Amino acid sequence: MKSPITGKEMTLQTNKNSVVFRKEEFEYFHLSYYCEDSQESFTTTEIDELNLNQVYNQYRDKHNILFADEILSIREKYGLSANKMSQILGFGANSYRNYEKGEVPSMANANLIQTISNDSIVFKNLVLRSTDLEEFEKSKILVKIDAAIELESETNDENKFVSMLFENMLPDVFSGYRKPNIQKLSEMVVYFSEKLLPTVTMMNKLLFYADFGNYKKSGYSISGTRYMAHNYGPVPVRFNGIFDYMTNKKIVDLQTEFYGDYTGEKFIPSPLKSFNSELFNEIELESLEEVVVKFKNCNASQIKDISHKEKAWIENEKGKNKINYNYGFDLIHI
């Protein structure tokens, strides 16, 4: 970004700061562009949003308030409009839509949304008791709720298995403030398989850079995956089980390759699956593409060595620790 005063390129700086939100103080990494000549700092709309998201995310995490994508997923599960959800829950006309866009709900509204997220029967009873809905509307909505409950029952065993793979399904700073999402992570693996045919070692690094690079831009990861510092660089926690799940589901294939004195495996696209870009927003798609452009000429050994220069790996490798997503602001290669 160029300085509005001198017209020269400015430096993007990251400084620890604190701010009070709803009578509570939170520390965050404040990003801004610094003009050396005028010694003034400037931000863009996108950076202001990133700075605010860091504060909102901590508040949500502390008070167990669902994140915007989780709030959206509740409505999508039942196939209802945001206005209809507000009507059923007794919120203001545009409240639910605003919560989906990132506005932090009041504690009362947050608790109600959390309750219906955990229990479809509670939501069903709210519909039955609603005095704002016509009987024909109730009937249509109840059919959708019953279908959602039935689907939950049918997929219960698989959901339990996925939860075990991800270890913890709650969004926090180690998931990039996203609820772990096996579908989006699978699509990321499909994307990199189609573009680069990477080895398992390389895939782990591509996923890390995509998730942490996206957090650096927006304050959110893409997939909600937790990463740890492995001997060979950052890797998703339980990556072997996650990749086994994907290959068993025919989402991607793993092909054995010979590399001189040893054998390894590389990802290749499955004939049954192609990348679905509709699951990703514009920033996420840019993050995926940026990783491909950055590492398209690297092999597994080179990207491993590159990842070993990141503070995220250096400060966590000794204890094989999980990696806090705030290390995303320290990335030097994305």
SEVEXZA-808647 format. One line per 5 residues: number of its first residue (from 1); their letters; for each residue z, x negated, y negated of N, C-alpha, C, O. Coordinates in steps of 0.02 Angstrom, whole numbers. Atoms other than C-alpha are relative to their C-alpha. Example, Ala and Ser with C-alpha at 12.3 -4.5 7.8 and 13.67 -1.06 7.14 Angstrom:
# SEVEXZA-808647
1) AS) 0 -45 59 390 -615 225 0 -45 -60 33 -97 -59  -3 42 59 357 -684 53 37 39 -55 45 14 -110
//
This chain:
# SEVEXZA-808647
1) MKSPI) 0 -43 59 0 0 0 0 -45 -62 36 -94 -65  4 38 61 -45 -64 -173 50 25 -52 64 85 -57  -49 -17 52 80 -68 -316 -33 43 -54 -87 25 -78  27 -41 55 51 71 -444 6 -35 -67 -22 -12 -117  -10 36 63 104 -56 -575 -48 -59 -7 -79 -67 -59
6) TGKEM) 42 60 3 8 -215 -532 -65 6 38 -111 -33 27  60 -7 -42 -121 -155 -407 -2 -47 58 -50 -47 96  -3 47 -55 -68 -291 -285 31 32 62 68 81 57  -29 -25 -62 -25 -262 -102 75 -12 0 99 -65 -20  -72 6 -3 160 -230 -76 23 -13 72 -14 -2 120
11) TLQTN) -30 14 -65 274 -280 67 42 59 23 82 86 -15  -41 -53 -28 349 -148 181 67 -30 22 68 -75 64  -66 26 -15 536 -179 190 42 51 38 32 111 31  -47 -42 -36 671 -111 304 71 -25 -15 87 -82 -1  -69 17 17 851 -109 245 48 53 25 33 113 23
16) KNSVV) -50 -49 -21 1006 -29 316 29 35 -61 44 4 -111  -25 -40 56 1066 112 205 44 55 28 48 63 89  -39 -57 -22 1181 262 213 -11 59 -47 -27 49 -106  11 -60 40 1167 441 152 46 55 27 63 55 86  -43 -56 -21 1276 598 157 -44 61 12 -82 82 -32
21) FRKEE) 35 -61 -17 1203 749 245 50 50 28 85 36 77  -48 -52 -19 1305 909 261 70 -28 7 105 -17 56  -67 28 8 1462 817 207 17 -55 51 76 -72 59  -11 55 -47 1440 680 338 -44 -59 -18 -101 -49 -40  37 60 18 1385 501 309 -34 -30 61 -4 -36 114
26) FEYFH) 38 29 -54 1249 424 416 -35 -64 -24 -62 -66 -79  39 60 14 1176 249 421 -70 6 29 -79 37 82  69 -3 -24 989 230 441 -38 -61 -26 -13 -97 -69  42 55 23 848 104 417 -47 28 -54 -94 65 -39  40 -26 57 774 139 245 -62 -43 -8 -58 -103 -20
31) LSYYC) 64 34 9 590 94 234 -27 13 -70 -22 69 -96  31 -7 66 504 64 67 -47 -59 -12 -40 -112 19  45 54 20 365 -40 -11 29 -34 -61 52 -2 -109  -31 39 54 425 -180 -125 -53 -37 -40 -94 -74 -12  45 35 46 328 -242 -276 38 -61 -28 86 -54 -65
36) EDSQE) -35 61 20 378 -424 -305 -3 -12 -75 45 -37 -104  7 14 71 312 -432 -482 47 44 -42 80 19 -88  -43 -46 39 404 -278 -547 69 7 29 114 34 -4  -63 -6 -36 546 -290 -420 22 73 9 81 88 8  -14 -70 -12 533 -104 -391 -24 20 70 -69 -11 98
41) SFTTT) 17 -25 -66 523 -6 -228 -34 68 -5 -19 107 -50  37 -62 -1 406 137 -186 -5 27 71 -4 -11 119  9 -31 -66 386 260 -43 -59 48 -3 -84 66 -57  51 -52 -6 253 379 19 33 62 30 91 60 51  -25 -61 -30 275 557 81 18 -12 74 69 12 98
46) EIDEL) -12 13 -71 261 494 260 63 -42 11 101 -29 57  -59 43 -7 394 360 235 63 39 -18 115 30 15  -58 -42 17 511 484 150 19 44 59 78 53 74  -13 -42 -59 493 596 302 31 -40 56 77 -17 90  -28 44 -51 527 451 420 74 -16 -15 116 -14 29
51) NLNQV) -69 15 19 685 405 323 45 60 11 101 52 36  -40 -60 -10 747 584 326 8 17 74 62 38 96  -4 -15 -71 706 606 510 55 -40 35 89 -15 79  -53 41 -31 822 463 554 69 30 -10 111 28 34  -64 -31 15 966 553 470 7 66 38 59 78 70
56) YNQYR) -2 -64 -36 923 725 541 11 -10 75 48 27 106  -6 12 -72 907 652 716 71 -17 20 95 6 72  -69 17 -15 1080 577 710 46 61 -4 91 69 36  -41 -61 8 1154 741 648 -10 47 60 38 74 86  14 -43 -59 1068 839 787 33 -28 62 64 9 101
61) DKHNI) -30 32 -58 1125 714 917 76 9 1 105 25 53  -73 -4 5 1305 717 856 26 70 14 78 79 45  -24 -69 -5 1317 907 852 -36 40 55 -30 101 58  35 -33 -56 1208 945 1005 -46 56 -23 -45 110 5  49 -48 27 1075 1034 903 -69 -17 28 -89 -75 26
66) LFADE) 65 13 -29 906 1054 985 -48 -29 -51 -43 -14 -111  50 30 43 762 954 914 -60 48 -8 -68 95 31  54 -46 17 607 1034 839 -47 15 59 -67 72 68  46 -12 -56 497 1009 993 33 42 54 -1 80 89  -35 -42 -49 631 1087 1104 2 73 -23 -6 119 17
71) ILSIR) -2 -68 27 645 1238 989 -69 33 8 -74 92 24  68 -25 -9 456 1257 995 -12 18 74 -44 69 88  13 -12 -72 455 1246 1186 32 64 25 7 95 71  -32 -63 -20 575 1393 1201 -47 59 -14 -58 102 29  46 -55 19 456 1507 1108 -63 -1 43 -86 51 66
76) EKYGL) 61 6 -40 305 1441 1203 12 24 72 -33 52 104  -16 -21 -69 394 1474 1369 -8 76 7 -28 101 60  4 -73 -3 400 1659 1326 -64 28 -31 -75 89 -29  63 -22 29 232 1666 1238 8 46 -59 -29 95 -67  -14 -42 58 304 1740 1078 -17 -36 -65 -20 -98 -67
81) SANKM) 12 30 65 266 1713 895 67 -22 -30 120 1 -8  -61 23 33 391 1623 783 35 58 -36 96 62 -36  -30 -57 35 416 1782 682 36 46 49 89 74 32  -32 -43 -49 456 1880 839 65 -30 25 114 5 36  -62 34 -20 583 1750 893 54 9 -54 112 22 -37
86) SQILG) -48 -10 54 667 1762 722 27 71 2 87 82 -9  -20 -70 -2 670 1951 738 50 13 56 101 47 46  -43 -11 -58 749 1949 911 68 -33 -10 120 -5 9  -62 37 8 880 1820 862 38 19 -63 94 -4 -74  -34 -22 61 921 1903 696 -1 -51 -55 43 -52 -98
91) FGANS) 7 50 53 862 1758 588 -43 27 -56 -72 81 -50  47 -17 53 768 1765 423 -71 -5 26 -84 -38 76  69 -7 -24 582 1800 439 -33 -66 19 -66 -70 71  34 64 -12 524 1619 429 45 -54 30 24 -111 37  -49 50 -22 679 1534 499 -23 -38 62 -21 -100 63
96) YRNYE) 17 34 -63 618 1498 676 -59 -47 -10 -59 -103 17  58 43 14 452 1429 613 22 -63 -36 -1 -118 -20  -25 58 37 545 1315 492 38 -48 46 34 -109 38  -36 43 -47 657 1252 633 -49 -39 44 -37 -97 61  52 34 -40 501 1211 735 -32 -57 -40 -55 -106 -10
101) KGEVP) 31 51 42 438 1109 587 48 -56 -18 29 -105 -51  -47 54 12 597 1006 578 61 17 -41 106 -24 -46  -60 -19 38 720 1101 469 59 4 48 53 31 103  -59 0 -43 896 1079 538 35 68 -5 54 88 -60  -32 -66 3 972 1249 586 74 -5 -20 105 -57 -12
106) SMANA) -72 -4 9 1145 1303 532 33 -4 68 0 7 119  -34 7 -64 1276 1276 666 0 66 39 -7 66 100  0 -65 -34 1283 1463 704 -68 13 33 -71 32 91  67 -11 -28 1094 1476 727 -16 -51 55 -47 -35 105  11 52 -50 1090 1311 821 33 18 66 4 7 120
111) NLIQT) -36 -18 -61 1220 1373 945 -35 57 37 -36 57 99  35 -56 -32 1123 1533 977 -64 -25 34 -80 -4 90  62 28 -29 960 1437 1006 17 -40 62 -19 -36 112  -21 39 -59 1051 1319 1124 17 46 58 2 30 116  -20 -47 -52 1121 1467 1220 -60 30 36 -61 33 97
116) ISNDS) 59 -30 -33 953 1550 1251 -43 -52 35 -80 -36 81  36 53 -33 879 1382 1296 30 -12 70 -7 -28 117  -34 13 -63 1008 1363 1435 -1 59 48 5 51 108  -7 -60 -42 1005 1543 1498 -50 54 -22 -42 85 -74  51 -51 16 853 1657 1501 28 71 3 3 116 -31
121) IVFKN) -30 -67 -5 964 1805 1548 31 20 -66 28 79 -86  -29 -15 66 1054 1792 1381 -55 23 -48 -47 71 -85  56 -20 43 886 1800 1292 -26 70 19 -42 110 -25  21 -66 -24 836 1949 1399 45 54 -26 22 108 -46  -48 -50 25 994 2041 1349 -6 10 -75 3 66 -100
126) LVLRS) 11 -8 72 961 2006 1165 -59 45 -14 -57 87 -59  59 -43 7 790 2087 1184 19 72 16 0 118 -21  -19 -67 -21 865 2237 1274 43 35 -53 38 95 -63  -46 -30 50 996 2263 1137 -30 4 -69 0 34 -114  29 2 67 879 2235 991 -16 70 -26 -45 111 10
131) TDLEE) 16 -64 33 866 2382 870 -61 -7 -45 -84 42 -75  58 13 43 721 2301 777 -66 4 37 -120 2 7  60 -1 -40 598 2311 921 -16 70 25 29 107 45  21 -63 -31 497 2462 976 5 -7 76 3 -63 102  -8 2 -73 515 2509 1159 -60 -33 35 -52 -69 84
136) FEKSK) 59 31 -31 336 2458 1199 0 -75 -10 -24 -112 33  -6 72 12 370 2287 1120 50 -31 49 38 -84 77  -50 24 -47 526 2267 1225 -30 -8 69 -18 -58 103  29 1 -68 429 2307 1383 -45 -61 9 -42 -95 60  45 57 -4 297 2176 1346 38 -67 2 21 -112 41
141) ILVKI) -39 62 2 425 2042 1304 40 -10 64 45 -66 88  -39 5 -62 531 2081 1457 -42 -24 59 -18 -60 102  45 23 -52 380 2055 1569 -9 -76 -5 -10 -111 46  8 72 11 355 1882 1492 63 -38 19 59 -92 48  -63 33 -17 539 1839 1513 8 -3 75 28 -55 102
146) DAAIE) -7 -1 -73 540 1892 1696 -48 -51 32 -30 -83 82  48 49 -27 384 1786 1727 25 -71 -10 17 -113 33  -27 67 14 468 1636 1644 59 -16 47 65 -72 71  -57 10 -45 626 1660 1749 -25 -15 71 2 -58 105  28 11 -67 521 1669 1908 -30 -70 6 -21 -103 56
151) LESET) 30 66 -1 425 1512 1862 54 -54 2 47 -104 38  -55 48 -1 589 1420 1828 28 -7 70 45 -62 93  -27 0 -68 650 1469 2001 -47 -37 47 -23 -75 90  49 32 -44 489 1409 2084 -3 -75 -10 -15 -112 38  5 71 15 493 1240 1998 68 -35 -3 72 -92 -25
156) NDENK) -67 26 7 680 1213 2009 10 -67 35 38 -114 7  -9 62 -38 674 1079 2145 -36 -59 -32 -9 -114 -36  36 55 32 540 978 2057 33 -20 -65 36 -79 -82  -34 16 63 632 991 1891 63 -43 12 78 -88 -26  -59 40 -17 789 923 1975 -20 -72 16 13 -119 -4
161) FVSML) 24 66 -18 689 777 2045 -20 -39 -63 -3 -98 -70  21 32 62 613 738 1875 61 -20 -41 62 -74 -71  -61 15 36 786 746 1796 33 -62 29 61 -103 -9  -28 60 -32 846 617 1922 -39 -63 -20 -10 -116 -30  41 57 20 700 503 1878 16 -24 -70 20 -84 -84
166) FENML) -13 17 70 740 510 1693 73 -14 -13 90 -38 -67  -71 16 4 928 494 1724 38 44 -48 93 68 -31  -33 -41 50 973 592 1569 -53 37 -39 -97 6 -69  53 -40 32 871 736 1498 15 18 -72 -24 54 -103  -18 -17 68 959 747 1330 -30 -50 -49 -28 -110 -36
171) PDVFS) 27 46 50 874 674 1175 55 -40 -34 108 -12 -51  -46 42 37 964 528 1094 -38 -61 -24 -99 -65 -17  33 58 28 929 360 1014 -33 -43 54 -77 -84 39  31 38 -54 885 287 1185 -60 36 30 -95 8 72  61 -35 -20 751 419 1213 -47 10 -59 -98 44 -54
176) GYRKP) 41 -10 61 681 408 1036 6 70 -26 -41 96 -56  -14 -68 23 760 577 998 -51 51 23 -67 99 -12  42 -48 -34 641 665 1115 31 16 68 59 -28 100  -19 -17 -68 686 760 1272 -52 -30 47 -112 -20 36  49 31 -45 607 661 1415 -51 50 27 -33 104 50
181) NIQKL) 54 -46 -16 439 737 1453 -48 -34 50 -89 -75 30  41 31 -52 356 690 1618 -74 15 -9 -116 -25 9  70 -18 10 197 781 1570 -33 -46 -52 -88 -70 -41  28 44 51 170 679 1411 -3 -72 24 -51 -108 10  1 68 -27 218 517 1497 -58 -8 49 -91 -60 50
186) SEMVV) 56 3 -47 93 557 1635 -66 -6 -37 -110 -44 -16  62 3 39 -43 587 1506 -9 -69 -32 -66 -93 -38  4 68 27 -2 419 1425 -26 -49 53 -67 -92 39  22 43 -55 -24 335 1594 -74 13 15 -111 -34 27  70 -17 -10 -189 428 1618 -43 -33 -55 -96 -62 -41
191) YFSEK) 37 28 57 -247 373 1444 -12 -75 8 -68 -99 2  6 72 -7 -211 189 1473 -39 -19 63 -73 -71 64  39 13 -61 -284 198 1649 -75 7 -14 -115 -34 9  71 -11 16 -448 267 1581 -27 -55 -46 -85 -75 -39  23 49 50 -456 139 1440 1 -72 24 -43 -112 7
196) LLPTV) -12 71 -13 -392 -22 1518 7 -19 73 6 -79 89  -12 16 -71 -367 -10 1708 56 -52 7 46 -104 39  -52 51 2 -200 -100 1685 38 -8 66 39 37 107  -46 10 -55 -86 -177 1815 65 37 -15 75 62 -71  -65 -33 10 88 -105 1838 39 -35 -55 69 -3 -98
201) TMMNK) -36 38 52 163 -245 1733 -28 15 -69 10 25 -117  31 -13 65 39 -214 1593 13 72 -22 26 85 -81  -12 -70 17 61 -24 1601 70 9 -31 78 46 -79  -68 -5 27 248 -44 1572 4 -20 -73 38 12 -113  0 24 69 216 -142 1413 -39 46 -46 -19 57 -103
206) LLFYA) 40 -46 41 81 -23 1350 41 62 -17 40 85 -74  -42 -59 11 200 124 1370 55 -16 -51 69 24 -96  -53 21 47 339 29 1281 -26 -4 -71 4 23 -117  26 9 68 230 -18 1133 -23 67 -30 -16 77 -90  21 -65 26 160 159 1118 60 41 -22 60 69 -77
211) DFGNY) -59 -40 17 331 244 1121 37 -30 -60 55 6 -106  -39 32 54 419 117 1010 -41 -6 -64 -14 -2 -119  43 1 59 269 101 893 -2 67 -34 -4 71 -95  0 -67 29 267 289 869 67 14 -35 69 46 -87  -66 -8 31 454 286 833 2 -37 -68 32 -12 -116
216) KKSGY) 3 39 62 422 153 701 -35 39 -56 -20 31 -115  38 -38 49 301 273 615 33 66 -19 30 88 -76  -22 -69 10 388 440 635 74 14 11 99 67 -10  -70 -13 -17 567 420 695 7 34 67 63 54 86  -1 -32 -66 519 494 865 -43 -41 48 -94 -70 29
221) SISGT) 44 27 -52 454 423 1028 -53 52 17 -52 107 -9  50 -48 -24 306 505 1113 26 38 61 22 99 63  -15 -30 -65 373 536 1287 74 13 14 91 48 61  -71 -8 -13 562 528 1273 25 -46 56 81 -37 81  -17 46 -55 564 389 1403 51 -52 -23 47 -78 -79
226) RYMAH) -48 53 13 710 268 1410 -27 -65 30 -57 -66 84  24 65 -22 669 83 1425 58 -49 7 110 -42 -26  -50 52 -9 767 -67 1484 -35 -69 -3 -95 -74 5  26 69 4 747 -256 1465 -1 -30 70 52 -50 96  11 27 -67 677 -316 1632 -19 -74 -6 -37 -97 -61
231) NYGPV) 21 71 1 640 -497 1680 -71 -8 -28 -85 -57 -62  70 6 20 455 -463 1647 -15 37 -66 -73 49 -82  9 -35 64 484 -375 1480 27 70 2 56 90 52  -25 -69 2 526 -197 1427 -36 44 51 -97 39 58  29 -45 -50 499 -66 1563 35 67 -4 93 70 -24
236) PVRFN) -35 -64 -6 535 120 1583 54 -4 54 43 -35 106  -53 -3 -50 699 149 1674 -28 38 61 -57 91 54  24 -29 -63 657 187 1857 -76 9 1 -102 60 24  72 -5 5 474 151 1827 -35 6 68 -86 39 74  32 -5 -66 436 131 2012 0 72 25 -50 96 51
241) GIFDY) -3 -70 -21 496 307 2050 -45 45 -41 -75 91 -15  43 -40 44 404 377 1900 -74 -9 20 -111 40 23  70 13 -19 239 294 1952 -15 29 69 -70 53 82  9 -31 -66 264 351 2133 -12 75 -7 -54 104 27  8 -72 12 283 529 2069 -71 15 -24 -102 63 -1
246) MTNKK) 66 -12 29 121 516 1970 -56 -10 52 -104 28 53  52 11 -51 20 444 2114 3 53 55 -49 74 80  -7 -53 -50 90 572 2237 -30 66 -25 -55 106 14  28 -60 31 36 708 2116 -75 -7 -14 -107 39 -39  71 15 12 -138 629 2105 -18 2 -74 -74 18 -93
251) IVDLQ) 12 4 72 -119 609 1918 -39 -64 -16 -84 -63 -57  37 63 2 -177 428 1934 1 -30 70 37 -6 114  0 36 -64 -215 309 2077 20 -72 -13 9 -100 -67  -16 71 2 -148 135 2113 -42 -35 52 -43 -16 110  45 36 -44 -270 12 2188 24 -72 8 39 -106 -41
256) TEFYG) -21 68 -13 -221 -151 2272 -54 -50 -19 -112 -41 -3  47 52 22 -302 -306 2195 27 -68 22 87 -77 28  -19 68 -18 -301 -489 2247 -7 -45 -62 -60 -48 -93  0 44 58 -253 -613 2111 17 -71 25 74 -93 18  -13 68 -25 -271 -785 2187 47 -1 59 30 22 114
261) DYTGE) -48 8 -54 -115 -820 2289 44 61 12 86 61 57  -42 -58 -9 -38 -648 2270 -41 64 -10 -97 63 -36  32 -65 10 -82 -464 2273 40 42 -49 101 33 -57  -32 -44 48 -44 -333 2144 -34 67 0 -82 79 37  30 -67 5 -84 -155 2097 -21 14 -72 12 -6 -119
266) KFIPS) 21 -21 66 -183 -85 1952 -14 75 1 -32 104 52  11 -72 7 -199 92 1888 -75 13 -10 -109 -21 -47  68 -23 10 -366 179 1903 2 76 -9 45 109 20  -1 -72 11 -409 356 1844 -9 39 65 -45 17 110  9 -45 -58 -394 496 1971 -60 45 -13 -69 69 -69
271) PLKSF) 57 -46 9 -552 599 2000 23 72 -14 -17 114 -34  -27 -68 9 -438 752 1989 32 11 -68 54 66 -84  -37 -6 63 -367 716 1816 -34 -41 -55 -54 -98 -44  24 36 59 -430 669 1643 50 11 -56 90 58 -55  -49 -1 54 -333 638 1483 -4 65 -40 -59 87 -59
276) NSELF) -5 -61 40 -274 794 1390 30 -16 -68 91 -22 -75  -23 19 67 -264 753 1205 38 55 -36 72 42 -85  -30 -57 34 -202 927 1159 76 -1 1 108 35 -37  -73 4 -4 -24 882 1208 30 -45 -54 91 -48 -62  -23 51 46 -13 751 1070 -18 19 -72 -70 49 -85
281) NEIEL) 17 -10 70 -4 761 881 -41 -59 -25 -53 -107 11  45 51 28 -110 655 765 31 -69 -1 -2 -118 15  -34 65 3 18 517 742 5 -30 70 -5 -90 79  -6 24 -69 45 504 931 -67 -27 26 -69 -79 59  66 23 -21 -141 489 964 -19 -66 -34 -48 -110 -3
286) ESLEE) 12 63 36 -154 353 831 40 -56 32 15 -113 37  -42 52 -32 -11 260 916 -30 -23 66 -30 -83 80  32 18 -63 -98 266 1084 -61 -44 -11 -70 -94 22  61 38 14 -262 205 1011 17 -70 -27 -17 -119 -10  -19 64 29 -175 67 914 20 -50 54 4 -109 50
291) VVVKF) -21 43 -55 -99 -1 1074 -60 -25 39 -63 -84 58  61 21 -36 -268 -3 1162 -38 -53 -39 -58 -103 -10  36 48 41 -351 -93 1017 35 -68 -1 4 -121 2  -39 61 6 -210 -219 1005 -2 -42 64 -5 -103 61  -10 36 -62 -200 -264 1190 -59 3 48 -53 -16 106
296) KNCNA) 57 -9 -45 -374 -228 1260 -26 -65 29 -57 -66 82  24 65 -25 -411 -414 1279 54 -41 33 44 -99 48  -56 35 -32 -243 -459 1356 2 14 74 -19 67 97  -15 -14 -70 -202 -480 1539 75 11 6 112 9 -44  -70 -17 -11 -33 -441 1617 46 -56 -23 98 -44 -53
301) SQIKD) -41 56 18 36 -615 1591 6 -8 -76 59 -24 -102  0 8 73 -14 -620 1408 41 54 -35 79 38 -81  -38 -53 33 59 -451 1362 75 -6 17 117 13 -23  -70 14 -18 219 -498 1456 29 -51 -48 84 -42 -74  -24 52 45 235 -656 1351 8 26 -71 54 8 -107
306) ISHKE) -4 -30 67 201 -556 1193 63 42 -6 99 39 -56  -59 -43 3 337 -431 1236 65 -40 0 116 -16 -25  -60 43 -1 461 -574 1264 17 -27 -69 71 -55 -78  -14 22 68 447 -615 1079 31 55 -43 51 44 -100  -28 -57 36 510 -443 1029 77 -2 2 106 -17 54
311) KAWIE) -73 -3 5 691 -427 971 29 49 50 84 39 76  -22 -51 -47 705 -274 1082 13 -29 69 60 -9 103  -9 32 -65 687 -384 1237 49 -58 -5 93 -65 38  -41 61 6 771 -543 1174 75 18 0 114 -16 33  -71 -16 7 936 -457 1130 28 43 57 88 57 58
316) NEKGK) -23 -43 -54 945 -350 1287 -13 -27 70 12 0 119  21 25 -66 870 -455 1428 58 -27 42 60 -15 102  -55 32 -37 1029 -548 1476 40 51 40 56 39 98  -39 -51 -34 1123 -389 1520 -42 54 32 -16 103 58  47 -51 -26 967 -292 1575 17 68 -30 19 119 5
321) NKINY) -23 -60 34 1020 -164 1445 -56 49 -15 -115 30 -18  47 -48 27 936 -3 1394 -13 -19 -73 30 -47 -107  21 22 66 841 -27 1231 4 57 -50 -29 109 -41  -7 -48 55 891 69 1075 -67 4 -37 -97 -47 -53  66 -8 33 735 142 991 -1 -27 -71 -55 -37 -99
326) NYGFD) 0 29 67 792 74 823 -30 -71 -1 -47 -97 -54  36 63 -5 720 -91 886 -74 9 -17 -109 -39 -30  69 -13 19 554 -7 849 -16 -26 -70 -72 -46 -83  11 23 68 577 -55 666 -6 -76 -3 -28 -103 -54  6 73 -3 584 -238 720 -62 -25 36 -71 -85 43
331) LIHI) 59 22 -36 421 -239 817 -44 -46 -42 -54 -34 -102  42 48 37 311 -386 769 -73 2 22 -115 -28 -11  69 0 -25 154 -349 871 -34 68 -6 -92 75 11  29 -67 14 127 -165 827 23 22 -69 5 77 -92
//
